[in-house]
Amino acid sequence: MGEIIAAGLVAHAPTIMMSKEDRYALNDGKEISLVPGLHRIKDEILDRLKPDTIILFDSHWFTTVEFCVSGQDRRKGLYTSDELPRGMRQIPYDLKGNPELAQLIATEASANGARTNAIDDPYLPIHYPTINIAHFLQGDEEWLSVSCPQTGETDDFLKMGEGIGRAIAQSDRRVVLLASGSMSHRFWPLSQLHLHETSDPVNISRPDAREADYERLDWFYEGNHAAVIDTMPEYLKHVPEARFGHYLMMAGACGGREWKAKGERYSEYENATGTSQVHVWFDTL
């Protein structure tokens, strides 16, 4: 019988892929906390847990009519971002997959009301929420990516997560879930971006969004996932990335409103061009 052994909300901000010199130059001579936070997650958690599989909820993989799961035996190649081709270019990746688990997820999620397909097309694009996080956290385990439908609503994401949880329970895999994305996610206008590039949260694009993020971080620390889920209509006004689908699928897989795991921060709460960035780990499920 398979199990979820840990879960985390992790930030994939493009700044983590910059050189140390460029990160320091962008941040008034200081390191952004996201990078050492990812190293800590790898060294202190994943190297200890040694999961069989990582399932990553990719907040840049926007599907429309269904959820999709990467169903290839292996994804391998060089990645250049169409969004930021100067900063993320020709990044090598080589990720083992698990077609059987991907298909089981598609079956269980669809049966739970979240139409899902496992996609094994070798030309299926990959996105940097997967690439950037795998760059720091990958070991010998399998990696599956799950899409965030741009048409999805809170209940859709929760149903998808429930289906994933059921599929994992039927498998023989020890699984870590990664919700790869930010909290509030509104950029500054292009003409103002250069004025707000340091990690100081004062640069988050809206003060009310920052306060809404802090409120939900407190709920994470308390293990009060029900409060996060039940206030989604209010939180959506602050434009969380991918309608917070990456978090909601993770929460759904772990029990939804009944999930009580307390979060531990593995980075500061930081700005990236107006959007919020933070790593929060839920080690005891």
Rosetta blueprint (number, residue, H / E / L):
1 M L
2 G L
3 E E
4 I E
5 I E
6 A E
7 A E
8 G E
9 L E
10 V E
11 A L
12 H L
13 A L
14 P H
15 T H
16 I H
17 M H
18 M L
19 S L
20 K H
21 E H
22 D H
23 R H
24 Y H
25 A H
26 L H
27 N L
28 D L
29 G L
30 K L
31 E L
32 I L
33 S L
34 L H
35 V H
36 P H
37 G H
38 L H
39 H H
40 R H
41 I H
42 K H
43 D H
44 E H
45 I H
46 L H
47 D H
48 R H
49 L H
50 K L
51 P L
52 D L
53 T E
54 I E
55 I E
56 L E
57 F E
58 D E
59 S L
60 H L
61 W L
62 F L
63 T L
64 T L
65 V L
66 E L
67 F E
68 C E
69 V E
70 S E
71 G L
72 Q L
73 D L
74 R E
75 R E
76 K E
77 G E
78 L E
79 Y E
80 T L
81 S L
82 D L
83 E L
84 L L
85 P L
86 R L
87 G L
88 M L
89 R L
90 Q L
91 I E
92 P E
93 Y E
94 D E
95 L E
96 K E
97 G L
98 N L
99 P H
100 E H
101 L H
102 A H
103 Q H
104 L H
105 I H
106 A H
107 T H
108 E H
109 A H
110 S H
111 A H
112 N L
113 G L
114 A L
115 R L
116 T E
117 N E
118 A E
119 I E
120 D L
121 D L
122 P L
123 Y L
124 L L
125 P L
126 I L
127 H L
128 Y H
129 P H
130 T H
131 I H
132 N H
133 I H
134 A H
135 H H
136 F H
137 L H
138 Q L
139 G L
140 D L
141 E L
142 E E
143 W E
144 L E
145 S E
146 V E
147 S L
148 C L
149 P L
150 Q L
151 T L
152 G L
153 E L
154 T H
155 D H
156 D H
157 F H
158 L H
159 K H
160 M H
161 G H
162 E H
163 G H
164 I H
165 G H
166 R H
167 A H
168 I H
169 A H
170 Q H
171 S L
172 D L
173 R L
174 R E
175 V E
176 V E
177 L E
178 L E
179 A E
180 S E
181 G L
182 S L
183 M L
184 S E
185 H E
186 R L
187 F L
188 W L
189 P L
190 L H
191 S H
192 Q H
193 L H
194 H H
195 L H
196 H L
197 E L
198 T L
199 S L
200 D L
201 P H
202 V H
203 N H
204 I L
205 S L
206 R L
207 P H
208 D H
209 A H
210 R H
211 E H
212 A H
213 D H
214 Y H
215 E H
216 R H
217 L H
218 D H
219 W H
220 F H
221 Y H
222 E H
223 G L
224 N L
225 H H
226 A H
227 A H
228 V H
229 I H
230 D H
231 T L
232 M H
233 P H
234 E H
235 Y H
236 L H
237 K H
238 H H
239 V L
240 P E
241 E H
242 A H
243 R H
244 F H
245 G H
246 H H
247 Y H
248 L H
249 M H
250 M H
251 A H
252 G H
253 A H
254 C L
255 G L
256 G H
257 R H
258 E H
259 W L
260 K L
261 A L
262 K L
263 G L
264 E E
265 R E
266 Y L
267 S L
268 E L
269 Y L
270 E E
271 N E
272 A E
273 T L
274 G L
275 T E
276 S E
277 Q E
278 V L
279 H L
280 V E
281 W E
282 F E
283 D L
284 T L
285 L L
